[in-house]
Amino acid sequence: MSRSRQRFVLVGCVLTAVLTAAGLFVTDYGIDPDLWLVGLALGFLLFLAALDPWLHRRRAAVLATDAHLDAAARDLTTALRAQWAEETRARGLDDLLDLHWSSPDGSAPPGRSDAVVGAFERQHAHRLVLLGEPGSGKSTTAMLLTRGLLDRYDGGPVPLLLSLSSWDPEHEDVRAWLTRRLYEDHPALRNSELYGSYAGDLMVEQRRVLPVLDGLDQVRHRADALDKLVRAFPAHTPLVLTCRAHEFEGLTVPGADVVELHPLDHEEIAGYLRAHADPVTAARWEPIFLHLRGEPDGRLATALATPLAVWLAGTVYAYGEPSELLDRTRFPDRRSIEDHLVDSVVDQAFGDRGIAHQVGASQVWPRDRARRWLAFLASAMDRRGTRELAWWELRRSVHATWLALLGALVLGSIGGFGVGWLMAYASTPKLAPVTGLAAGVAVAVAALSASRDRAPKPRLGVWRSLVVVSGVVGTAVGLVFGALYGLSAGLVVGLGLAVASALRFALGSSAELTHPSSPQWTMARDRVAVWTGSLVLAVVFGGAAGLVFGPYQTGMVGLGLACGLLLGFTLSVLHLRWWWFTVARVWLAARGKLPWELTVFLDDARKLGVLRQAGACHQFRHALVQDRLTGRASGVELVQPPDRLV
């Protein structure tokens, strides 16, 4: 549904809900309330029919057309351009070290990171493999390439940068994985009015996406995984891969230039640290620079030979004494220096009011607890074999049985209490406990069924129609209530549920594909659906309570509103990822595994430089940080052992 249609539907639904509530009192002006509600229901259905994109389709095509896919590519480019521009600013990459590369076998010309776009476009097949040591700048160079291609985009495949750590080649085809990630990061691709059905699937199938895949070294069974990648993206199709140099030995990508990033020399290290320090701090670095010139192949020079290590060192010793790195007893090798820098940058990020104020963090997080929370998240990601922290995947940190029972218990209690509370003040208070219990059990059973993680499927045929879905749901439930409580109650409840269905339909697929993806953006869509549905059902039950139990019975309309809000909440959240994320978050916070304000904490950790953002997911600033927090040696393969859930 287009943005304009969406707005019209929202306004029409709110107006209809208000007029439905007003229908309770029109008898004072000589108007039959049943006639009023029948006219309002017919008018609402005609209004939906006028806006229904399915009824106004030019032809009954299910799949997206070329015009649809061209529009999707343009809007996706706009979103990705804004997303990576913001992430470049957040990571401070506007003033970046100029990285150099060369081909290990001399088959490709040497190049530089500030000219990576030109080097890629000159390559005849547009296929590139970036190699390097951990922290050498592979991911950053891939991001700069992606951003540069997006800035120059004038048609053709859209560059899409993704981390390969979330792909399991044993259980998922790479094209299916790419499609899934497209929909997860950009749910508006499901907007069938603007882009047709299966737009994301067809963009991948028709090679309208240029995959920029980061971290082949993070995938299990790399040789088999690379073979599947090469078969999915043969020699004539564009492809970009990054991988650690050692893990790529013996592997080939047909038609691709394979280049390896050079380590930094002592002049580049000194130049960067001097440029990013005040005169006093720069003077403290001079003993280190002298040591690097004297031992260009020593442990310290090797440890500081990557852009990541130089950034870590500049951050850690912005106000400290870097000469402690010369202590060979304390830092005998490269690994000890890297571990010290990673530990220090994580510890310094938290517990300091000055740093929190400088970066705009919401609060000063306790250092010990922040490290413990980050270690839990890193371990959970490590068990799942991924480098990405997706908020909807937090549910996997809680055992599926516990998650289902907790969610069902809470929703069943809320729904049962809402119905029982209303019946307790109705004409049949003796039935309140039984009615409330029955309603609670029904909601709990529905929650248990909804707790299973399912991939959303697009509506097909007539079920894509806004007016048909709303009319069928409203009519079916209205007939039941009408038979039990009278015509007026049936009309109010049926019309209210038709309004709720129309709202759910309109809000089910965001129209904002051009909006850059982020964890906050994808989560906000679910929250809007929850509270909109809750408020609509509150009005419905308030009106029904007034009609069934008497609008002039003290407090019944208000009680119906309150009970409708409770029941509306339970019915709105059943199938939403936000609810199961919330259940997992509260359970883990109650056990001290995570903070209560998890989303705020993650956003602050990003501002403090510990996390970074990639679309709708968070990542640790580098794999070294995640590995250090889990206590796993850097470079050890993520093997996805059986989950140890809590």
Number of C-alpha atoms within 10 A of each C-alpha: 26 17 13 10 17 20 14 14 24 18 12 18 23 17 13 20 24 14 14 25 21 14 22 22 15 13 12 9 7 8 12 14 19 18 13 19 23 16 11 19 23 13 13 22 19 13 16 25 17 13 19 20 20 21 18 13 10 8 8 10 11 12 15 22 15 14 12 17 22 17 14 26 24 17 17 25 26 18 20 26 22 18 20 23 18 14 16 17 11 16 17 11 13 10 10 13 19 14 22 18 20 20 18 13 8 11 12 17 12 15 19 17 22 17 16 20 19 15 18 19 12 10 16 12 17 19 23 23 23 25 27 23 19 20 21 22 24 25 23 19 22 25 21 21 24 24 24 20 22 21 15 9 16 11 11 13 20 24 25 21 24 21 21 24 21 18 23 18 19 11 8 11 16 20 16 14 16 22 20 16 18 23 17 18 21 26 21 26 28 24 22 24 17 22 25 21 22 20 27 27 20 18 22 18 14 10 16 19 23 22 22 25 21 23 20 22 21 25 24 19 15 17 16 13 18 19 14 16 17 16 10 14 19 14 16 13 16 23 24 23 25 27 23 21 16 12 18 18 8 7 11 15 19 13 18 22 23 22 25 23 25 18 21 21 17 22 11 17 21 20 12 17 20 17 10 15 18 11 10 9 19 16 12 18 19 15 12 20 18 13 16 22 15 12 14 15 14 14 20 22 23 21 18 24 23 25 23 21 21 22 20 22 22 23 20 22 18 17 12 12 12 18 14 11 18 15 9 11 8 12 18 14 15 16 15 14 21 22 17 18 23 23 17 16 21 22 18 14 24 24 17 15 13 10 15 20 12 10 13 12 20 13 15 17 20 12 16 11 16 20 18 15 20 24 21 17 21 26 20 22 26 22 18 21 21 23 24 24 23 18 21 21 18 19 24 19 22 20 14 16 12 14 23 23 16 19 23 26 19 17 26 26 20 24 30 28 22 24 23 24 20 22 23 16 16 18 12 10 15 12 14 21 17 14 20 24 19 17 22 26 19 15 25 27 18 18 25 18 14 18 23 14 14 8 7 9 8 12 11 10 10 12 13 17 20 26 26 20 16 26 23 15 18 24 18 14 18 25 18 15 20 17 11 12 15 15 18 24 27 27 28 32 28 27 30 30 25 29 32 28 23 26 24 20 20 22 20 17 19 20 23 18 25 19 19 22 25 18 21 14 15 22 17 13 17 19 17 13 21 22 16 20 25 23 20 26 30 26 27 29 28 25 30 30 28 24 22 18 19 17 18 10 12 10 14 23 23 18 20 27 25 21 28 28 26 23 26 27 23 27 19 21 22 23 19 18 18 21 21 26 19 17 19 26 24 18 19 19 16 12 11 13 19 22 20 15 11 16 14 15 21 21 18 23 24 21 20 23 19 22 22 22 24 20 25 22 21 21 23 22 17 17 18 20 25 25 23 18 22 18 12 15 11 15 16 10 17 20 15 14 10 8 14 11 13 15
